[in-house]
Amino acid sequence: MAQRTTRDQTESNTATAGMGVRWTKQTKAFALRNLRAMLRTKATIIWGFGFPAFWYILTSLFFLPDAGDVGAATLADTKGATAVSLGLFGVLTVTLVAFASGLGEDLTAKRYRKLRSLPVAPSADFAGRYLAGVAVAAVSYALVLAVGWVDGASYTLRQPSSVLVVVGSFLLFALVGTSVAVLVIWLVEDAEIVVGITNAILLVSYFLTGYNGLVPGLLPGDNRWLVNVAPNSLAARLQAWHLTDLPKTVPAGTQEAGLSPPPLPVSPAFITLLAAWAVAVYSGEGGE
């Protein structure tokens, strides 16, 4: 009896390990497939890479204050915060719009239905698509920060933990984008309509939060707390503080940075809030 129990336990462990290996291979296959598909798409190149960088240049040329008004150091930090904000705009462009477009095309072409008829884990499909989106989004994000650096933006890791905060918030925000994309696909299931809806979500969230929380003064005074709650502006403001020397709080009425009031979200509670957003949206339909 003891030998049989040991043998059954060994077989169970072997089966579990085999499932883990298959899941990893499936995830890798989906990641590589979707990465190649995204990089071959002109929309990814234009909107995922070109548009956020172009928007940064436009903002820097026409909407940022002069060095004579705020000082050279503050302007450099402001440009850094602007690059971070638009870098995350690029992340959402990739993980929301491009992700939804690719998944919508798979649904329209009946490829997704074929995949579901095969012994393929839906979680491996989602994880692979998510990893592909993260890889492309990282390029978009880094490109905007590089353009900002060439333009004179200044970046400073404020704390030893800042790297972890920036990377963690990036991954969480990317998960929010991909999960929302899956949710929209689940509700609509029309590739052409999905692209329009996800673009609307992208732009509306950007403008309603004062350019991803960069200019909270655009919101009514009683509603400015929203920039420290909405996931897009929360991630941007959180990263802006960890990647620049901008102060946590700026007196009302000054031109410095424009990021506050309200104070920047610097406490661990805000990181937890961003994680809660990622979990909540993913639990909606993103896990399918």
C-alpha positions as CSV (number, residue, x, y, z in Angstrom):
1,M,0.0,0.0,0.0
2,A,2.8,2.4,0.9
3,Q,4.6,1.6,-2.4
4,R,1.4,2.2,-4.4
5,T,0.8,5.6,-2.6
6,T,4.4,6.6,-3.3
7,R,4.1,5.6,-7.0
8,D,0.8,7.5,-7.4
9,Q,2.3,10.5,-5.8
10,T,5.3,10.3,-8.1
11,E,3.1,10.0,-11.1
12,S,1.0,13.0,-10.0
13,N,4.1,15.1,-9.5
14,T,5.4,14.1,-12.9
15,A,2.0,15.0,-14.5
16,T,2.0,18.4,-12.8
17,A,5.5,19.1,-13.9
18,G,4.6,18.1,-17.5
19,M,1.6,20.5,-17.4
20,G,3.9,23.2,-16.2
21,V,6.4,22.6,-19.0
22,R,3.6,22.6,-21.6
23,W,2.1,25.8,-20.2
24,T,5.5,27.5,-20.4
25,K,6.0,26.3,-24.0
26,Q,2.6,27.5,-25.0
27,T,3.1,30.9,-23.4
28,K,6.4,31.3,-25.2
29,A,4.9,30.3,-28.5
30,F,2.0,32.8,-28.1
31,A,4.4,35.5,-27.0
32,L,6.7,35.0,-30.1
33,R,3.7,34.7,-32.4
34,N,2.1,37.9,-31.2
35,L,5.4,39.8,-31.0
36,R,6.1,39.0,-34.7
37,A,2.6,40.0,-35.6
38,M,2.7,43.3,-33.7
39,L,6.1,44.3,-35.2
40,R,4.9,43.5,-38.7
41,T,1.9,45.8,-38.3
42,K,2.4,49.4,-39.6
43,A,-0.1,50.6,-37.0
44,T,2.2,49.5,-34.2
45,I,5.1,51.3,-35.8
46,I,3.2,54.5,-36.4
47,W,0.9,54.7,-33.4
48,G,2.8,52.6,-30.8
49,F,6.3,54.1,-31.5
50,G,5.9,57.2,-33.6
51,F,2.9,58.9,-32.2
52,P,3.9,59.1,-28.5
53,A,7.3,60.4,-29.4
54,F,5.8,63.0,-31.8
55,W,3.3,64.1,-29.1
56,Y,6.2,64.6,-26.7
57,I,8.0,66.8,-29.3
58,L,4.8,68.8,-29.9
59,T,4.2,69.3,-26.2
60,S,7.8,70.3,-25.6
61,L,7.7,72.9,-28.4
62,F,4.4,74.5,-27.7
63,F,3.1,73.8,-24.2
64,L,6.0,73.6,-21.7
65,P,7.2,76.8,-19.9
66,D,10.4,78.6,-20.8
67,A,13.5,78.1,-18.7
68,G,13.4,81.8,-17.9
69,D,10.0,81.3,-16.1
70,V,10.8,78.2,-14.0
71,G,14.6,77.8,-14.2
72,A,16.7,75.4,-16.2
73,A,16.7,72.6,-13.6
74,T,12.9,72.6,-13.1
75,L,12.3,72.7,-16.9
76,A,14.6,69.6,-17.3
77,D,12.6,67.8,-14.6
78,T,9.3,68.9,-16.2
79,K,10.4,67.6,-19.5
80,G,11.3,64.3,-17.7
81,A,7.8,64.1,-16.2
82,T,6.3,64.9,-19.6
83,A,8.3,62.1,-21.2
84,V,7.2,59.7,-18.5
85,S,3.5,60.6,-19.0
86,L,3.7,60.2,-22.7
87,G,5.8,57.1,-22.4
88,L,2.9,55.5,-20.5
89,F,0.5,56.9,-23.1
90,G,2.5,54.8,-25.5
91,V,2.3,51.8,-23.2
92,L,-1.5,52.0,-23.2
93,T,-1.5,52.5,-27.0
94,V,0.3,49.2,-27.4
95,T,-1.3,47.1,-24.7
96,L,-4.8,48.4,-25.2
97,V,-5.3,49.4,-28.9
98,A,-2.7,47.2,-30.6
99,F,-3.5,44.2,-28.3
100,A,-7.2,44.5,-28.9
101,S,-6.7,44.9,-32.7
102,G,-4.6,41.7,-32.9
103,L,-7.0,39.7,-30.7
104,G,-10.0,41.1,-32.7
105,E,-8.4,40.0,-36.0
106,D,-7.9,36.5,-34.5
107,L,-11.6,36.4,-33.6
108,T,-12.7,37.7,-37.0
109,A,-10.6,35.1,-38.9
110,K,-11.9,32.3,-36.6
111,R,-8.3,31.6,-35.4
112,Y,-9.3,32.1,-31.8
113,R,-12.1,29.5,-32.1
114,K,-9.6,27.0,-33.6
115,L,-7.2,27.6,-30.7
116,R,-9.9,27.0,-28.2
117,S,-10.6,23.6,-29.8
118,L,-7.0,22.6,-29.2
119,P,-5.4,21.5,-25.9
120,V,-4.2,25.0,-25.3
121,A,-4.5,26.8,-22.0
122,P,-6.4,30.1,-22.3
123,S,-4.1,31.5,-19.5
124,A,-1.1,30.6,-21.7
125,D,-2.7,32.5,-24.6
126,F,-3.3,35.6,-22.4
127,A,0.1,35.4,-20.8
128,G,1.8,35.1,-24.2
129,R,-0.1,38.0,-25.6
130,Y,0.6,40.1,-22.5
131,L,4.3,39.4,-22.6
132,A,4.4,40.4,-26.3
133,G,2.6,43.6,-25.5
134,V,5.0,44.3,-22.6
135,A,8.0,43.9,-24.9
136,V,6.6,46.2,-27.6
137,A,5.4,48.7,-24.9
138,A,8.8,48.8,-23.3
139,V,10.3,49.9,-26.6
140,S,7.7,52.6,-27.0
141,Y,8.2,53.8,-23.4
142,A,12.0,53.8,-23.8
143,L,11.8,55.6,-27.1
144,V,9.8,58.5,-25.6
145,L,12.2,58.8,-22.6
146,A,15.1,58.8,-25.1
147,V,13.6,61.6,-27.1
148,G,13.0,63.5,-24.0
149,W,16.6,63.1,-22.9
150,V,17.8,64.4,-26.3
151,D,15.5,67.4,-25.7
152,G,17.0,68.1,-22.3
153,A,14.9,66.0,-20.0
154,S,16.5,65.1,-16.7
155,Y,15.9,61.7,-15.0
156,T,17.0,60.8,-11.5
157,L,16.3,57.7,-9.5
158,R,15.0,59.2,-6.3
159,Q,15.4,56.1,-4.0
160,P,17.1,52.8,-4.2
161,S,13.7,51.2,-4.5
162,S,12.7,53.5,-7.4
163,V,13.7,50.9,-10.0
164,L,11.4,48.4,-8.5
165,V,8.6,50.9,-8.3
166,V,9.0,52.0,-11.9
167,V,9.3,48.5,-13.3
168,G,6.4,47.2,-11.1
169,S,4.1,50.0,-12.0
170,F,5.0,49.6,-15.7
171,L,4.0,45.9,-15.6
172,L,0.9,46.5,-13.6
173,F,-0.2,49.3,-15.9
174,A,0.4,47.1,-18.9
175,L,-1.7,44.4,-17.3
176,V,-4.5,47.0,-16.9
177,G,-4.3,47.8,-20.6
178,T,-4.3,44.2,-21.9
179,S,-7.2,43.3,-19.5
180,V,-9.3,46.2,-20.6
181,A,-8.6,45.1,-24.2
182,V,-9.9,41.6,-23.6
183,L,-12.9,43.0,-21.8
184,V,-13.8,45.2,-24.8
185,I,-13.3,42.3,-27.2
186,W,-15.6,40.2,-25.0
187,L,-18.3,42.9,-25.1
188,V,-18.0,43.8,-28.8
189,E,-16.3,41.0,-30.9
190,D,-16.0,43.2,-33.9
191,A,-12.4,44.0,-34.8
192,E,-13.2,47.3,-36.6
193,I,-15.4,48.6,-33.8
194,V,-13.0,47.4,-31.1
195,V,-10.2,49.6,-32.6
196,G,-12.5,52.7,-32.4
197,I,-13.6,51.9,-28.8
198,T,-10.1,51.3,-27.5
199,N,-8.8,54.5,-29.2
200,A,-11.6,56.4,-27.5
201,I,-10.8,54.9,-24.1
202,L,-7.1,55.8,-24.7
203,L,-7.8,59.4,-25.6
204,V,-10.6,60.1,-23.2
205,S,-8.7,58.7,-20.2
206,Y,-5.7,60.9,-21.2
207,F,-7.6,64.1,-21.5
208,L,-10.0,63.6,-18.6
209,T,-7.1,63.0,-16.2
210,G,-5.3,66.2,-17.3
211,Y,-2.9,64.6,-19.8
212,N,-2.2,61.5,-17.7
213,G,-2.1,63.6,-14.5
214,L,0.5,65.9,-15.9
215,V,-1.7,69.0,-15.6
216,P,-4.3,68.4,-12.9
217,G,-5.2,72.0,-13.0
218,L,-7.3,71.2,-16.1
219,L,-9.8,69.4,-13.8
220,P,-12.3,71.2,-11.5
221,G,-10.8,71.8,-8.1
222,D,-13.1,69.4,-6.3
223,N,-12.2,66.6,-8.7
224,R,-8.5,66.8,-8.9
225,W,-8.1,63.8,-6.5
226,L,-9.0,61.7,-9.5
227,V,-5.5,62.0,-10.9
228,N,-4.2,60.0,-8.0
229,V,-6.8,57.3,-8.5
230,A,-7.3,56.7,-12.2
231,P,-4.8,54.0,-13.3
232,N,-3.2,55.9,-16.2
233,S,-2.6,59.2,-14.3
234,L,-1.7,57.3,-11.1
235,A,1.0,55.3,-12.8
236,A,2.3,58.5,-14.6
237,R,2.5,60.6,-11.5
238,L,4.0,57.8,-9.4
239,Q,6.7,57.3,-12.0
240,A,7.3,61.0,-12.4
241,W,8.2,61.3,-8.8
242,H,10.5,58.3,-8.8
243,L,12.3,59.4,-12.0
244,T,12.7,63.1,-11.5
245,D,13.6,65.6,-8.8
246,L,10.2,67.3,-8.9
247,P,8.9,68.1,-5.4
248,K,6.0,66.1,-4.0
249,T,4.0,69.3,-3.5
250,V,4.1,72.6,-5.3
251,P,2.3,75.7,-3.9
252,A,-0.9,76.6,-5.8
253,G,-0.5,79.3,-8.3
254,T,3.0,78.5,-9.3
255,Q,4.1,77.4,-12.8
256,E,6.5,74.8,-11.6
257,A,5.8,71.4,-13.3
258,G,2.0,71.7,-12.9
259,L,1.9,68.3,-11.3
260,S,0.4,69.5,-8.0
261,P,-1.8,70.1,-6.2
262,P,-2.8,67.4,-5.3
263,P,0.4,66.1,-3.9
264,L,2.1,63.4,-6.0
265,P,1.2,59.8,-5.0
266,V,4.4,58.7,-3.3
267,S,3.3,56.4,-0.5
268,P,3.2,52.6,-0.8
269,A,-0.6,52.8,-0.6
270,F,-0.7,54.1,-4.1
271,I,1.4,51.3,-5.4
272,T,-1.1,49.0,-3.8
273,L,-3.9,50.9,-5.4
274,L,-2.4,50.4,-8.9
275,A,-2.0,46.7,-8.1
276,A,-5.7,46.6,-7.1
277,W,-6.6,48.1,-10.4
278,A,-4.6,45.5,-12.3
279,V,-6.2,42.6,-10.3
280,A,-9.7,44.0,-10.5
281,V,-9.6,44.6,-14.3
282,Y,-7.9,41.3,-14.9
283,S,-10.5,39.4,-12.8
284,G,-13.3,41.0,-14.9
285,E,-12.6,39.1,-18.1
286,G,-8.9,39.6,-18.7
287,G,-8.1,36.1,-17.4
288,E,-10.0,34.4,-20.1
